[in-house]
Amino acid sequence: MDRFKELVLQGFGPLQPYPYLQAILIVLLFGALAKVADKLISGIVSRLVAKTKTNVDDQLVSMLHRPIFTSVAMVGLVIATYRLDFSAGLRDSTIAVLQTILIVMWLIFGLRVSRILIAAMKRQERSFRFVQQSTEPLLTNALAVFLFLAGVYAILVSVGHQRHRPGRFCRYPGIGTQFRRPGHAV
C-alpha cells in the first residue's frame, strides 16, 4: 500500500498544495475506472453466459453491475481518504464506514443471488430433489441467516482492523482483542 501511495503522490506533484483537489480527481478517476471495469467485466461475462439455455445466468449478470462499479469506486474513495491526511481516528472511521457500505452492498447482492439460485434449483426437480415447494422457504431462510451472519462477521473484522485496540467494542478486559491485527502492540 505504501508503494502505491508513493506513486499516487508523485503523480500529483503539481497539485501538492491542494489535497482536496487531488481527492476529487482521485474520486473522478476511479469513477471512470469503475464504469470501464463494469462494462469490461459485464461484457466478458455476458458473452460467456449467452451460450447457455437458461436465463438464470443472464439475471445474475444484470445484477452484477452495481457491485462491480461500487467496489472499484470505493477503492477510489479509500485512496482519496488517505490523500486528505485526516487524523487517524477520522480516517479509520471513514474507511470503516466505506468498508461497511461495501460489505452491505455485497450482502444484498448475495441474498438476491441465493433467492434466484434456489428458485432455479426448484424448477430443476430431477437434479435437485431436496429443493421442493415445502423446503424452499427453509433453504432460503437458512441461506439468508448464513449470509447475514457472514456479513456481520465481515463488518466486525473490517472495523476491528481499523480499531485494533483491545476493549474498543466492550469495556470489559479481553473482549474485543480478537479483532486486533496480528503483530500490533496492545
Contact map, one row per residue, 1 for C-alpha under 8 A:
111110000000000000000000000000000000000000000000000000000000000000000000000000000000000000000000000000000000000000000000000000000000000000000000000000000000000000000000000000000000000000
111111000000000000000000000000000000000000000000000000000000000000000000000000000000000000000000000000000000000000000000000000000000000000000000000000000000000000000000000000000000000000
111111100000000000000000000000000000000000000000000000000000000000000000000000000000000000000000000000000000000000000000000000000000000000000000000000000000000000000000000000000000000000
111111110000000000000000000000000000000000000000000000000000000000000000000000000000000000000000000000000000000000000000000000000000000000000000000000000000000000000000000000000000000000
111111111000000000000000000000000000000000000000000000000000000000000000000000000000000000000000000000000000000000000000000000000000000000000000000000000000000000000000000000000000000000
011111111100000000000000000000000000000000000000000000000000000000000000000000000000000000000000000000000000000000000000000000000000000000000000000000000000000000000000000000000000000000
001111111110000000000000000000000000000000000000000000000000000000000000000000000000000000000000000000000000000000000000000000000000000000000000000000000000000000000000000000000000000000
000111111111000000000000000000000000000000000000000000000000000000000000000000000000000000000000000000000000000000000000000000000000000000000000000000000000000000000000000000000000000000
000011111111100100000000000000000000000000000000000000000000000000000000000000000000000000000000000000000000000000000000000000000000000000000000000000000000000000000000000000000000000000
000001111111100000000000000000000000000000000000000000000000000000000000000000000000000000000000000000000000000000000000000000000000000000000000000000000000000000000000000000000000000000
000000111111100000000000000000000000000000000000000000000000000000000000000000000000000000000000000000000000000000000000000000000000000000000000000000000000000000000000000000000000000000
000000011111111100000100000000000000000000000000000000000000000000000000000000000000000000000000000000000000000000000000000000000000000000000000000000000000000000000000000000000000000000
000000001111111100000000000000000000000000000000000000000000000000000000000000000000000000000000000000000000000000000000000000000000000000000000000000000000000000000000000000000000000000
000000000001111110000000000000000000000000000000000000000000000000000000000000000000000000000000000000000000000000000000000000000000000000000000000000000000000000000000000000000000000000
000000000001111111101100000000000000000000000000000000000000000000000000000000000000000000000000000000000000000000000000000000000000000000000000000000000000000000000000000000000000000000
000000001001111111100100000000000000000000000000000000000000000000000000000000000000000000000000000000000000000000000000000000000000000000000000000000000000000000000000000000000000000000
000000000000011111100000000000000000000000000000000000000000000000000000000000000000000000000000000000000000000000000000000000000000000000000000000000000000000000000000000000000000000000
000000000000001111111100000000000000000000000000000000000000000000000000000000000000000000000000000000000000000000000000000000000000000000000000000000000000000000000000000000000000000000
000000000000001111111110000000000000000000000000000000000000000000000000000000000011000000000000000000000000000000000000000000000000000000000000000000000000000000000000000000000000000000
000000000000000001111111000000000000000000000000000000000000000000000000000000000001000000000000000000000000000000000000000000000000000000000000000000000000000000000000000000000000000000
000000000000001001111111100000000000000000000000000000000000000000000000000000000000000000000000000000000000000000000000000000000000000000000000000000000000000000000000000000000000000000
000000000001001101111111110000000000000000000000000000000000000000000000000000010010000000000000000000000000000000000000000000000000000000000000000000000000000000000000000000000000000000
000000000000000000111111111000000000000000000000000000000000000000000000000000111011000000000000000000000000000000000000000000000000000000000000000000000000000000000000000000000000000000
000000000000000000011111111100000000000000000000000000000000000000000000000000010000000000000000000000000000000000000000000000000000000000000000000000000000000000000000000000000000000000
000000000000000000001111111110000000000000000000000000000000000000000000000000000000000000000000000000000000000000000000000000000000000000000000000000000000000000000000000000000000000000
000000000000000000000111111111000000000000000000000000000000000000000000000110110000000000000000000000000000000000000000000000000000000000000000000000000000000000000000000000000000000000
000000000000000000000011111111100000000000000000000000000000000000000000100110010000000000000000000000000000000000000000000000000000000000000000000000000000000000000000000000000000000000
000000000000000000000001111111110000000000000000000000000000000000000000000000000000000000000000000000000000000000000000000000000000000000000000000000000000000000000000000000000000000000
000000000000000000000000111111111000000000000000000000000000000000000000000100000000000000000000000000000000000000000000000000000000000000000000000000000000000000000000000000000000000000
000000000000000000000000011111111100000000000000000000000000000000000001101100000000000000000000000000000000000000000000000000000000000000000000000000000000000000000000000000000000000000
000000000000000000000000001111111110000000000000000000000000000000001001100100000000000000000000000000000000000000000000000000000000000000000000000000000000000000000000000000000000000000
000000000000000000000000000111111111000000000000000000000000000000000000000000000000000000000000000000000000000000000000000000000000000000000000000000000000000000000000000000000000000000
000000000000000000000000000011111111100000000000000000000000000000000001100000000000000000000000000000000000000000000000000000000000000000000000000000000000000000000000000000000000000000
000000000000000000000000000001111111110000000000000000000000000000011111100000000000000000000000000000000000000000000000000000000000000000000000000000000000000000000000000000000000000000
000000000000000000000000000000111111111000000000000000000000000000001000000000000000000000000000000000000000000000000000000000000000000000000000000000000000000000000000000000000000000000
000000000000000000000000000000011111111100000000000000000000000000000000000000000000000000000000000000000000000000000000000000000000000000000000000000000000000000000000000000000000000000
000000000000000000000000000000001111111110000000000000000000000000011001000000000000000000000000000000000000000000000000000000000000000000000000000000000000000000000000000000000000000000
000000000000000000000000000000000111111111000000000000000000000010011000000000000000000000000000000000000000000000000000000000000000000000000000000000000000000000000000000000000000000000
000000000000000000000000000000000011111111100000000000000000000000000000000000000000000000000000000000000000000000000000000000000000000000000000000000000000000000000000000000000000000000
000000000000000000000000000000000001111111110000000000000000000000000000000000000000000000000000000000000000000000000000000000000000000000000000000000000000000000000000000000000000000000
000000000000000000000000000000000000111111111000000000000000000000000000000000000000000000000000000000000000000000000000000000000000000000000000000000000000000000000000000000000000000000
000000000000000000000000000000000000011111111100000000000000100110000000000000000000000000000000000000000000000000000000000000000000000000000000000000000000000000000000000000000000000000
000000000000000000000000000000000000001111111110000000000000000000000000000000000000000000000000000000000000000000000000000000000000000000000000000000000000000000000000000000000000000000
000000000000000000000000000000000000000111111111000000000000000000000000000000000000000000000000000000000000000000000000000000000000000000000000000000000000000000000000000000000000000000
000000000000000000000000000000000000000011111111100000000000100000000000000000000000000000000000000000000000000000000000000000000000000000000000000000000000000000000000000000000000000000
000000000000000000000000000000000000000001111111110000000100100000000000000000000000000000000000000000000000000000000000000000000000000000000000000000000000000000000000000000000000000000
000000000000000000000000000000000000000000111111111000000000000000000000000000000000000000000000000000000000000000000000000000000000000000000000000000000000000000000000000000000000000000
000000000000000000000000000000000000000000011111111000000000000000000000000000000000000000000000000000000000000000000000000000000000000000000000000000000000000000000000000000000000000000
000000000000000000000000000000000000000000001111111100001100000000000000000000000000000000000000000000000000000000000000000000000000000000000000000000000000000000000000000000000000000000
000000000000000000000000000000000000000000000111111110000100000000000000000000000000000000000000000000000000000000000000000000000000000000000000000000000000000000000000000000000000000000
000000000000000000000000000000000000000000000011111110000000000000000000000000000000000000000000000000000000000000000000000000000000000000000000000000000000000000000000000000000000000000
000000000000000000000000000000000000000000000000111111100000000000000000000000000000000000000000000000000000000000000000000000000000000000000000000000000000000000000000000000000000000000
000000000000000000000000000000000000000000000000011111100000000000000000000000000000000000000000000000000000000000000000000000000000000000000000000000000000000000000000000000000000000000
000000000000000000000000000000000000000000000000000111111100000000000000000000000000000000000000000000000000000000000000000000000000000000000000000000000000000000000000000000000000000000
000000000000000000000000000000000000000000000000000111111110000000000000000000000000000000000000000000000000000000000000000000000000000000000000000000000000000000000000000000000000000000
000000000000000000000000000000000000000000000000000001111111000000000000000000000000000000000000000000000000000000011001000000000000000000000000000000000000000000000000000000000000000000
000000000000000000000000000000000000000000000000100001111111100000000000000000000000000000000000000000000000000000000000000000000000000000000000000000000000000000000000000000000000000000
000000000000000000000000000000000000000000000100110001111111110000000000000000000000000000000000000000000000000000000000000000000000000000000000000000000000000000000000000000000000000000
000000000000000000000000000000000000000000000000000000111111111000000000000000000000000000000000000000000000000000000000000000000000000000000000000000000000000000000000000000000000000000
000000000000000000000000000000000000000000000000000000011111111100000000000000000000000000000000000000000000000010000000000000000000000000000000000000000000000000000000000000000000000000
000000000000000000000000000000000000000001001100000000001111111110000000000000000000000000000000000000000000000000000000000000000000000000000000000000000000000000000000000000000000000000
000000000000000000000000000000000000000000000000000000000111111110000000000000000000000000000000000000000000000000000000000000000000000000000000000000000000000000000000000000000000000000
000000000000000000000000000000000000000000000000000000000011111111100000000000000000000000000000000000000000100000000000000000000000000000000000000000000000000000000000000000000000000000
000000000000000000000000000000000000000001000000000000000001111111110000000000000000000000000000000000000000100000000000000000000000000000000000000000000000000000000000000000000000000000
000000000000000000000000000000000000010001000000000000000000111111111000000000000000000000000000000000000000000000000000000000000000000000000000000000000000000000000000000000000000000000
000000000000000000000000000000000000000000000000000000000000001111111100000000000000000000000000000000000000000000000000000000000000000000000000000000000000000000000000000000000000000000
000000000000000000000000000000000000000000000000000000000000001111111110000000000000000000000000000000001100100000000000000000000000000000000000000000000000000000000000000000000000000000
000000000000000000000000000000000100110000000000000000000000000111111111000000000000000000000000000000000000000000000000000000000000000000000000000000000000000000000000000000000000000000
000000000000000000000000000000100110110000000000000000000000000011111111100000000000000000000000000000000000000000000000000000000000000000000000000000000000000000000000000000000000000000
000000000000000000000000000000000100000000000000000000000000000001111111110000000000000000000000000001000000000000000000000000000000000000000000000000000000000000000000000000000000000000
000000000000000000000000000000000100000000000000000000000000000000111111111000000000000000000000000001000000000000000000000000000000000000000000000000000000000000000000000000000000000000
000000000000000000000000000001101100100000000000000000000000000000011111111100000000000000000000000000000000000000000000000000000000000000000000000000000000000000000000000000000000000000
000000000000000000000000001001101100000000000000000000000000000000001111111110000000000000000000000000000000000000000000000000000000000000000000000000000000000000000000000000000000000000
000000000000000000000000000000000000000000000000000000000000000000000111111111000000000000000000010001000000000000000000000000000000000000000000000000000000000000000000000000000000000000
000000000000000000000000000001000000000000000000000000000000000000000011111111100000000000000000000000000000000000000000000000000000000000000000000000000000000000000000000000000000000000
000000000000000000000000011011100000000000000000000000000000000000000001111111110000000000000000000000000000000000000000000000000000000000000000000000000000000000000000000000000000000000
000000000000000000000000011000000000000000000000000000000000000000000000111111111000000000000000010000000000000000000000000000000000000000000000000000000000000000000000000000000000000000
000000000000000000000000000000000000000000000000000000000000000000000000011111111100000000000010010000000000000000000000000000000000000000000000000000000000000000000000000000000000000000
000000000000000000000010010000000000000000000000000000000000000000000000001111111110000000000000000000000000000000000000000000000000000000000000000000000000000000000000000000000000000000
000000000000000000000111011000000000000000000000000000000000000000000000000111111111000000000000000000000000000000000000000000000000000000000000000000000000000000000000000000000000000000
000000000000000000000010000000000000000000000000000000000000000000000000000011111111110000100110000000000000000000000000000000000000000000000000000000000000000000000000000000000000000000
000000000000000000000000000000000000000000000000000000000000000000000000000001111111110000100000000000000000000000000000000000000000000000000000000000000000000000000000000000000000000000
000000000000000000100110000000000000000000000000000000000000000000000000000000111111100000000000000000000000000000000000000000000000000000000000000000000000000000000000000000000000000000
000000000000000000110010000000000000000000000000000000000000000000000000000000011111110000000000000000000000000000000000000000000000000000000000000000000000000000000000000000000000000000
000000000000000000000000000000000000000000000000000000000000000000000000000000001111111000100000000000000000000000000000000000000000000000000000000000000000000000000000000000000000000000
000000000000000000000000000000000000000000000000000000000000000000000000000000001101111111100000000000000000000000000000000000000000000000000000000000000000000000000000000000000000000000
000000000000000000000000000000000000000000000000000000000000000000000000000000000000111111100000000000000000000000000000000000000000000000000000000000000000000000000000000000000000000000
000000000000000000000000000000000000000000000000000000000000000000000000000000000000011111110000000000000000000000000000000000000000000000000000000000000000000000000000000000000000000000
000000000000000000000000000000000000000000000000000000000000000000000000000000000000011111111000000000000000000000000000000000000000000000000000000000000000000000000000000000000000000000
000000000000000000000000000000000000000000000000000000000000000000000000000000000000011111111100000000000000000000000000000000000000000000000000000000000000000000000000000000000000000000
000000000000000000000000000000000000000000000000000000000000000000000000000000001100111111111110000000000000000000000000000000000000000000000000000000000000000000000000000000000000000000
000000000000000000000000000000000000000000000000000000000000000000000000000000000000000111111111000000000000000000000000000000000000000000000000000000000000000001100000000000000000000000
000000000000000000000000000000000000000000000000000000000000000000000000000000000000000011111111100000000000000000000000000000000000000000000000000000000000000001000000000000000000000000
000000000000000000000000000000000000000000000000000000000000000000000000000000001000000001111111110000000000000000000000000000000000000000000000000000000000000000000000000000000000000000
000000000000000000000000000000000000000000000000000000000000000000000000000001001000000000111111111000000000000000000000000000000000000000000000000000000000000001000000000000000000000000
000000000000000000000000000000000000000000000000000000000000000000000000000000000000000000011111111100000000000000000000000000000000000000000000000000000000011001000000000000000000000000
000000000000000000000000000000000000000000000000000000000000000000000000000000000000000000001111111110000000000000000000000000000000000000000000000000000000000000000000000000000000000000
000000000000000000000000000000000000000000000000000000000000000000000000010011000000000000000111111111000000000000000000000000000000000000000000000000000000000000000000000000000000000000
000000000000000000000000000000000000000000000000000000000000000000000000000000000000000000000011111111100000000000000000000000000000000000000000000000000010010000000000000000000000000000
000000000000000000000000000000000000000000000000000000000000000000000000000000000000000000000001111111110000000000000000000000000000000000000000000000000010010000000000000000000000000000
000000000000000000000000000000000000000000000000000000000000000000000000000000000000000000000000111111111000000000000000000000000000000000000000000000000000000000000000000000000000000000
000000000000000000000000000000000000000000000000000000000000000000000110010000000000000000000000011111111100000000000000000000000000000000000000000000000000000000000000000000000000000000
000000000000000000000000000000000000000000000000000000000000000000000000000000000000000000000000001111111110000000000000000000000000000000000000000000100110000000000000000000000000000000
000000000000000000000000000000000000000000000000000000000000000000000000000000000000000000000000000111111111000000000000000000000000000000000000000000100000000000000000000000000000000000
000000000000000000000000000000000000000000000000000000000000000000100000000000000000000000000000000011111111100000000000000000000000000000000000000000000000000000000000000000000000000000
000000000000000000000000000000000000000000000000000000000000000000100000000000000000000000000000000001111111110000000000000000000000000000000000000000000000000000000000000000000000000000
000000000000000000000000000000000000000000000000000000000000000000000000000000000000000000000000000000111111111000000000000000000000000000000000001100100000000000000000000000000000000000
000000000000000000000000000000000000000000000000000000000000000000000000000000000000000000000000000000011111111100000000000000000000000000000000000000000000000000000000000000000000000000
000000000000000000000000000000000000000000000000000000000000001100100000000000000000000000000000000000001111111110000000000000000000000000000000000000000000000000000000000000000000000000
000000000000000000000000000000000000000000000000000000000000000000000000000000000000000000000000000000000111111111000000000000000000000000000000001000000000000000000000000000000000000000
000000000000000000000000000000000000000000000000000000000000000000000000000000000000000000000000000000000011111111100000000000000000000000000011001000000000000000000000000000000000000000
000000000000000000000000000000000000000000000000000000000000000000000000000000000000000000000000000000000001111111110000000000000000000000000000000000000000000000000000000000000000000000
000000000000000000000000000000000000000000000000000000000001000000000000000000000000000000000000000000000000111111111000000000000000000000000000000000000000000000000000000000000000000000
000000000000000000000000000000000000000000000000000000000000000000000000000000000000000000000000000000000000011111111100000000000000000000010011000000000000000000000000000000000000000000
000000000000000000000000000000000000000000000000000000000000000000000000000000000000000000000000000000000000001111111110000000000000000000010000000000000000000000000000000000000000000000
000000000000000000000000000000000000000000000000000000010000000000000000000000000000000000000000000000000000000111111111000000000000000000000000000000000000000000000000000000000000000000
000000000000000000000000000000000000000000000000000000010000000000000000000000000000000000000000000000000000000011111111100000000000000000000000000000000000000000000000000000000000000000
000000000000000000000000000000000000000000000000000000000000000000000000000000000000000000000000000000000000000001111111110000000010000100110000000000000000000000000000000000000000000000
000000000000000000000000000000000000000000000000000000000000000000000000000000000000000000000000000000000000000000111111111000000000000100000000000000000000000000000000000000000000000000
000000000000000000000000000000000000000000000000000000010000000000000000000000000000000000000000000000000000000000011111111100000000000000000000000000000000000000000000000000000000000000
000000000000000000000000000000000000000000000000000000000000000000000000000000000000000000000000000000000000000000001111111110110010000000000000000000000000000000000000000000000000000000
000000000000000000000000000000000000000000000000000000000000000000000000000000000000000000000000000000000000000000000111111110010011100100000000000000000000000000000000000000000000000000
000000000000000000000000000000000000000000000000000000000000000000000000000000000000000000000000000000000000000000000011111110000000000000000000000000000000000000000000000000000000000000
000000000000000000000000000000000000000000000000000000000000000000000000000000000000000000000000000000000000000000000001111111110000000000000000000000000000000000000000000000000000000000
000000000000000000000000000000000000000000000000000000000000000000000000000000000000000000000000000000000000000000000000111111111011000000000000000000000000000000000000000000000000000000
000000000000000000000000000000000000000000000000000000000000000000000000000000000000000000000000000000000000000000000000000111111000000000000000000000000000000000000000000000000000000000
000000000000000000000000000000000000000000000000000000000000000000000000000000000000000000000000000000000000000000000000100111111000000000000000000000000000000000000000000000000000000000
000000000000000000000000000000000000000000000000000000000000000000000000000000000000000000000000000000000000000000000000110111111110000000000000000000000000000000000000000000000000000000
000000000000000000000000000000000000000000000000000000000000000000000000000000000000000000000000000000000000000000000000000011111111000000000000000000000000000000000000000000000000000000
000000000000000000000000000000000000000000000000000000000000000000000000000000000000000000000000000000000000000000000000000000011111001000000000000000000000000000000000000000000000000000
000000000000000000000000000000000000000000000000000000000000000000000000000000000000000000000000000000000000000000000100110010011111111100100000000000000000000000000000000000000000000000
000000000000000000000000000000000000000000000000000000000000000000000000000000000000000000000000000000000000000000000000010010001111111100000000000000000000000000000000000000000000000000
000000000000000000000000000000000000000000000000000000000000000000000000000000000000000000000000000000000000000000000000010000000011111110000000000000000000000000000000000000000000000000
000000000000000000000000000000000000000000000000000000000000000000000000000000000000000000000000000000000000000000000000000000000011111111000000000000000000000000000000000000000000000000
000000000000000000000000000000000000000000000000000000000000000000000000000000000000000000000000000000000000000000000000000000000111111111100000000000000000000000000000000000000000000000
000000000000000000000000000000000000000000000000000000000000000000000000000000000000000000000000000000000000000000000110010000000011111111110000000000000000000000000000000000000000000000
000000000000000000000000000000000000000000000000000000000000000000000000000000000000000000000000000000000000000000000000000000000000111111111000000000000000000000000000000000000000000000
000000000000000000000000000000000000000000000000000000000000000000000000000000000000000000000000000000000000000000000000000000000000011111111100000000000000000000000000000000000000000000
000000000000000000000000000000000000000000000000000000000000000000000000000000000000000000000000000000000000000000000100000000000010001111111110000000000000000000000000000000000000000000
000000000000000000000000000000000000000000000000000000000000000000000000000000000000000000000000000000000000000001100100000000000000000111111111000000000000000000000000000000000000000000
000000000000000000000000000000000000000000000000000000000000000000000000000000000000000000000000000000000000000000000000000000000000000011111111100000000000000000000000000000000000000000
000000000000000000000000000000000000000000000000000000000000000000000000000000000000000000000000000000000000000000000000000000000000000001111111110000000000000000000000000000000000000000
000000000000000000000000000000000000000000000000000000000000000000000000000000000000000000000000000000000000001001000000000000000000000000111111111000000000000000000000000000000000000000
000000000000000000000000000000000000000000000000000000000000000000000000000000000000000000000000000000000000001001000000000000000000000000011111111100000000000000000000000000000000000000
000000000000000000000000000000000000000000000000000000000000000000000000000000000000000000000000000000000000000000000000000000000000000000001111111110000000000000000000000000000000000000
000000000000000000000000000000000000000000000000000000000000000000000000000000000000000000000000000000000000000000000000000000000000000000000111111111000000000000000000000000000000000000
000000000000000000000000000000000000000000000000000000000000000000000000000000000000000000000000000000000010011000000000000000000000000000000011111111100000000000000000000000000000000000
000000000000000000000000000000000000000000000000000000000000000000000000000000000000000000000000000000000010000000000000000000000000000000000001111111110000000000000000000000000000000000
000000000000000000000000000000000000000000000000000000000000000000000000000000000000000000000000000000000000000000000000000000000000000000000000111111111000000000000000000000000000000000
000000000000000000000000000000000000000000000000000000000000000000000000000000000000000000000000000000000000000000000000000000000000000000000000011111111100000000000000000000000000000000
000000000000000000000000000000000000000000000000000000000000000000000000000000000000000000000000000000110010000000000000000000000000000000000000001111111110000000000000000000000000000000
000000000000000000000000000000000000000000000000000000000000000000000000000000000000000000000000000000000000000000000000000000000000000000000000000111111111000000000000000000000000000000
000000000000000000000000000000000000000000000000000000000000000000000000000000000000000000000000000000000000000000000000000000000000000000000000000011111111100000000000000000000000000000
000000000000000000000000000000000000000000000000000000000000000000000000000000000000000000000000000000100000000000000000000000000000000000000000000001111111110000000000000000000000000000
000000000000000000000000000000000000000000000000000000000000000000000000000000000000000000000000001100100000000000000000000000000000000000000000000000111111111000000000000000000000000000
000000000000000000000000000000000000000000000000000000000000000000000000000000000000000000000000000000000000000000000000000000000000000000000000000000011111111100000000000000000010000000
000000000000000000000000000000000000000000000000000000000000000000000000000000000000000000000000000000000000000000000000000000000000000000000000000000001111111110000000000000000010000000
000000000000000000000000000000000000000000000000000000000000000000000000000000000000000000000001001100000000000000000000000000000000000000000000000000000111111111000000000000000000000000
000000000000000000000000000000000000000000000000000000000000000000000000000000000000000000000001000000000000000000000000000000000000000000000000000000000011111111100000000000000000000000
000000000000000000000000000000000000000000000000000000000000000000000000000000000000000000000000000000000000000000000000000000000000000000000000000000000001111111110000000000000011100000
000000000000000000000000000000000000000000000000000000000000000000000000000000000000000000000000000000000000000000000000000000000000000000000000000000000000111111110000000000000011100000
000000000000000000000000000000000000000000000000000000000000000000000000000000000000000000011011000000000000000000000000000000000000000000000000000000000000011111110000000000000000000000
000000000000000000000000000000000000000000000000000000000000000000000000000000000000000000010000000000000000000000000000000000000000000000000000000000000000001111111001000000000001000000
000000000000000000000000000000000000000000000000000000000000000000000000000000000000000000000000000000000000000000000000000000000000000000000000000000000000000111111101000000001011100000
000000000000000000000000000000000000000000000000000000000000000000000000000000000000000000000000000000000000000000000000000000000000000000000000000000000000000000111111000000011001000001
000000000000000000000000000000000000000000000000000000000000000000000000000000000000000000000000000000000000000000000000000000000000000000000000000000000000000000011111100011111011000001
000000000000000000000000000000000000000000000000000000000000000000000000000000000000000000000000000000000000000000000000000000000000000000000000000000000000000000001111111111111000000000
000000000000000000000000000000000000000000000000000000000000000000000000000000000000000000000000000000000000000000000000000000000000000000000000000000000000000000111111111000010000000000
000000000000000000000000000000000000000000000000000000000000000000000000000000000000000000000000000000000000000000000000000000000000000000000000000000000000000000000111111000110000000000
000000000000000000000000000000000000000000000000000000000000000000000000000000000000000000000000000000000000000000000000000000000000000000000000000000000000000000000011111110110000000000
000000000000000000000000000000000000000000000000000000000000000000000000000000000000000000000000000000000000000000000000000000000000000000000000000000000000000000000011111110100000000000
000000000000000000000000000000000000000000000000000000000000000000000000000000000000000000000000000000000000000000000000000000000000000000000000000000000000000000000010011111100000000000
000000000000000000000000000000000000000000000000000000000000000000000000000000000000000000000000000000000000000000000000000000000000000000000000000000000000000000000110011111100000000000
000000000000000000000000000000000000000000000000000000000000000000000000000000000000000000000000000000000000000000000000000000000000000000000000000000000000000000000110000111111000000000
000000000000000000000000000000000000000000000000000000000000000000000000000000000000000000000000000000000000000000000000000000000000000000000000000000000000000000000110111111111100000000
000000000000000000000000000000000000000000000000000000000000000000000000000000000000000000000000000000000000000000000000000000000000000000000000000000000000000000001111110001111111000000
000000000000000000000000000000000000000000000000000000000000000000000000000000000000000000000000000000000000000000000000000000000000000000000000000000000000000000011110000001111111000000
000000000000000000000000000000000000000000000000000000000000000000000000000000000000000000000000000000000000000000000000000000000000000000000000000000000000000000000000000000111111000000
000000000000000000000000000000000000000000000000000000000000000000000000000000000000000000000000000000000000000000000000000000000000000000000000000000000001100110010100000000011111100000
000000000000000000000000000000000000000000000000000000000000000000000000000000000000000000000000000000000000000000000000000000000000000000000000000000000000000110111100000000011111110100
000000000000000000000000000000000000000000000000000000000000000000000000000000000000000000000000000000000000000000000000000000000000000000000000000000000000000110010000000000000011111100
000000000000000000000000000000000000000000000000000000000000000000000000000000000000000000000000000000000000000000000000000000000000000000000000000000000000000000000000000000000001111100
000000000000000000000000000000000000000000000000000000000000000000000000000000000000000000000000000000000000000000000000000000000000000000000000000000000000000000000000000000000000111110
000000000000000000000000000000000000000000000000000000000000000000000000000000000000000000000000000000000000000000000000000000000000000000000000000000000000000000000000000000000001111111
000000000000000000000000000000000000000000000000000000000000000000000000000000000000000000000000000000000000000000000000000000000000000000000000000000000000000000000000000000000000001111
000000000000000000000000000000000000000000000000000000000000000000000000000000000000000000000000000000000000000000000000000000000000000000000000000000000000000000001100000000000000000111
